[in-house]
Amino acid sequence: MKKGTPEQIALKREEIINACEQLYRTMSFREITLKDIGNITSFSRPAIYNYFETKEEIFLALFKREYDLWNAALVGIIGESGRLSRKQLAERIAASLADRPQLLKLLSMNNYDMEANSRPEMLTEFKRSYGRSISLMQELLEKHCPGMSAEDIRNFIYTFYPFMFGIYPYTSVTDKQKTAMQQAGIDFEYQTVFGLTCGCICRLLGV
């Protein structure tokens, strides 16, 4: 049972999410356990269940927070005075994603399992943050690309958002993966998050 004021409960949930984020920097979703999370918080494993019912719920909360942070960056771009060129807009969006490696890593996960093993109310909270990012992206395009039609903007969103799922695997490659590529005889040109994202957006905007 959750104990404390809403503010205290929020702080306790945040502590658990922070621990999950810390572990996720060096470990995979599969490797991280609730025991691992409890070991670097003030909570025992049973106490964590007072705030999250599954490991997937903790990751979904982290995912939501990453979208919220990206949304804040998009709001900042919208608030810039003047109109950006399409190339400048591509660079701003690419830079905002380059600053969010955890968001990109989470996007590359199997989101079906994460969402399936989370309570509906938590999934709804996450979808609000995800939906907010789409609305902000639409607002960005309307402001800085006035020649784009509603259909053009819709096509951009339904191309770019699926593209984001592949940014992390194409830009964060382990030595083991590089060795396998070499042994397979694949001449692969490795990309940065900024370069890959900016290139995609420029193509979508016709730059």
C-alpha distance (Angstrom), angle and dihedral (degrees) to the residues before:
residue distance angle dihedral
M1 . . .
K2 3.81 . .
K3 3.80 112.6 .
G4 3.79 128.3 -163.2
T5 3.77 139.2 33.9
P6 3.83 120.6 -44.0
E7 3.82 87.8 -101.5
Q8 3.82 92.2 52.5
I9 3.80 91.4 47.0
A10 3.82 90.4 50.1
L11 3.81 90.4 51.5
K12 3.80 91.6 50.4
R13 3.80 91.4 49.4
E14 3.80 89.0 48.6
E15 3.81 90.9 52.9
I16 3.79 90.2 54.7
I17 3.81 92.3 46.9
N18 3.82 90.5 48.7
A19 3.79 90.4 52.9
C20 3.78 90.8 49.9
E21 3.81 90.5 50.5
Q22 3.81 91.6 49.6
L23 3.80 92.1 52.6
Y24 3.80 93.0 43.5
R25 3.80 90.9 61.4
T26 3.81 90.4 71.6
M27 3.82 105.3 14.5
S28 3.78 135.5 57.5
F29 3.79 126.3 -116.0
R30 3.80 89.7 -108.0
E31 3.81 93.2 53.3
I32 3.81 97.6 49.0
T33 3.80 116.2 89.9
L34 3.78 132.5 -174.3
K35 3.81 86.6 -111.4
D36 3.82 89.6 58.2
I37 3.79 90.1 50.5
G38 3.80 91.6 47.8
N39 3.81 91.0 50.6
I40 3.80 92.3 65.1
T41 3.81 97.5 39.8
S42 3.78 134.9 60.3
F43 3.82 88.9 -105.6
S44 3.76 132.9 95.6
R45 3.78 116.4 -137.1
P46 3.84 92.3 -102.5
A47 3.82 90.1 49.9
I48 3.81 91.0 56.5
Y49 3.81 88.4 63.4
N50 3.81 88.0 66.8
Y51 3.80 88.1 70.1
F52 3.81 106.2 24.4
E53 3.79 127.3 25.4
T54 3.82 96.6 -157.3
K55 3.78 141.0 17.3
E56 3.79 86.8 -113.1
E57 3.81 90.2 61.1
I58 3.81 90.7 55.7
F59 3.79 90.6 50.7
L60 3.79 91.1 46.4
A61 3.81 89.2 53.1
L62 3.81 89.3 50.4
F63 3.82 89.1 48.0
K64 3.82 90.0 52.0
R65 3.79 91.2 50.0
E66 3.80 91.0 50.7
Y67 3.81 90.5 52.3
D68 3.82 89.6 48.5
L69 3.81 90.7 53.0
W70 3.80 91.5 48.0
N71 3.80 89.3 47.3
A72 3.81 89.2 55.1
A73 3.81 89.1 54.1
L74 3.82 90.7 50.1
V75 3.81 89.9 50.1
G76 3.80 87.3 53.5
I77 3.80 91.5 54.1
I78 3.80 90.9 48.2
G79 3.80 89.3 52.0
E80 3.80 94.1 55.6
S81 3.78 112.3 113.5
G82 3.77 119.2 -115.1
R83 3.76 128.9 18.1
L84 3.79 121.8 -66.0
S85 3.77 121.3 -138.9
R86 3.80 114.8 -116.0
K87 3.81 89.8 -104.8
Q88 3.80 91.2 50.8
L89 3.80 90.8 48.0
A90 3.82 90.4 51.4
E91 3.80 89.7 50.8
R92 3.83 93.2 49.1
I93 3.81 93.4 50.0
A94 3.81 92.1 44.4
A95 3.81 91.1 50.7
S96 3.81 91.1 49.3
L97 3.82 90.4 55.9
A98 3.80 93.3 43.2
D99 3.82 85.7 60.7
R100 3.82 91.5 55.8
P101 3.84 107.8 61.7
Q102 3.80 91.7 152.6
L103 3.80 91.1 56.4
L104 3.80 90.5 51.3
K105 3.81 91.9 46.9
L106 3.81 90.9 50.6
L107 3.80 90.5 48.7
S108 3.80 89.5 56.8
M109 3.82 91.6 57.2
N110 3.79 127.6 93.5
N111 3.80 96.1 -87.8
Y112 3.80 92.4 -178.8
D113 3.81 91.4 69.8
M114 3.79 93.0 43.2
E115 3.79 92.2 52.1
A116 3.81 94.9 40.3
N117 3.81 91.6 56.0
S118 3.81 96.5 48.4
R119 3.79 128.4 86.0
P120 3.83 116.1 -101.5
E121 3.79 93.3 -113.8
M122 3.82 91.8 55.1
L123 3.77 91.4 46.5
T124 3.80 89.7 51.4
E125 3.82 91.0 52.2
F126 3.78 89.8 51.8
K127 3.81 93.0 47.6
R128 3.81 89.9 53.2
S129 3.81 90.1 58.7
Y130 3.80 91.4 44.5
G131 3.80 91.2 48.3
R132 3.80 90.5 48.2
S133 3.80 89.8 58.3
I134 3.80 90.7 54.1
S135 3.80 91.1 49.8
L136 3.81 91.0 49.4
M137 3.79 91.8 48.5
Q138 3.80 89.6 52.1
E139 3.81 89.5 49.8
L140 3.81 90.7 50.5
L141 3.78 92.2 52.0
E142 3.80 93.1 46.1
K143 3.81 91.2 51.3
H144 3.79 100.5 43.4
C145 3.81 102.3 27.0
P146 3.83 104.2 44.2
G147 3.79 91.8 165.6
M148 3.80 92.5 65.5
S149 3.78 115.9 102.6
A150 3.79 123.0 -139.5
E151 3.81 88.3 -102.2
D152 3.82 91.3 50.5
I153 3.80 90.4 52.7
R154 3.79 91.9 47.1
N155 3.81 90.6 50.2
F156 3.81 90.2 49.3
I157 3.80 92.3 52.5
Y158 3.80 94.6 45.6
T159 3.79 90.1 50.5
F160 3.80 101.2 39.4
Y161 3.81 98.9 45.3
P162 3.83 94.5 54.6
F163 3.84 87.3 44.6
M164 3.82 89.5 59.4
F165 3.82 90.6 65.3
G166 3.80 89.0 67.9
I167 3.81 100.7 44.0
Y168 3.81 96.3 88.6
P169 3.83 97.9 48.8
Y170 3.81 90.9 49.0
T171 3.81 95.7 47.4
S172 3.83 105.0 33.1
V173 3.78 106.2 59.4
T174 3.80 124.1 166.7
D175 3.80 124.2 -137.2
K176 3.81 88.0 -111.4
Q177 3.81 90.7 56.2
K178 3.82 92.2 46.3
T179 3.81 90.9 51.4
A180 3.81 90.9 49.4
M181 3.82 90.7 50.5
Q182 3.80 90.6 50.9
Q183 3.80 92.9 47.6
A184 3.81 89.5 48.3
G185 3.80 88.8 54.9
I186 3.81 94.4 -118.9
D187 3.80 115.0 152.5
F188 3.79 97.9 -150.0
E189 3.79 125.0 176.5
Y190 3.80 109.0 -145.3
Q191 3.80 117.2 -139.1
T192 3.80 137.2 -154.9
V193 3.80 120.7 -125.6
F194 3.80 90.0 -114.2
G195 3.80 94.9 47.6
L196 3.79 96.3 45.6
T197 3.82 94.2 44.1
C198 3.78 96.0 43.4
G199 3.80 90.9 48.9
C200 3.80 91.9 51.7
I201 3.80 94.3 47.8
C202 3.81 92.0 46.7
R203 3.80 90.0 53.9
L204 3.80 92.0 47.4
L205 3.80 90.7 49.9
G206 3.79 93.3 45.6
V207 3.82 95.0 -116.5
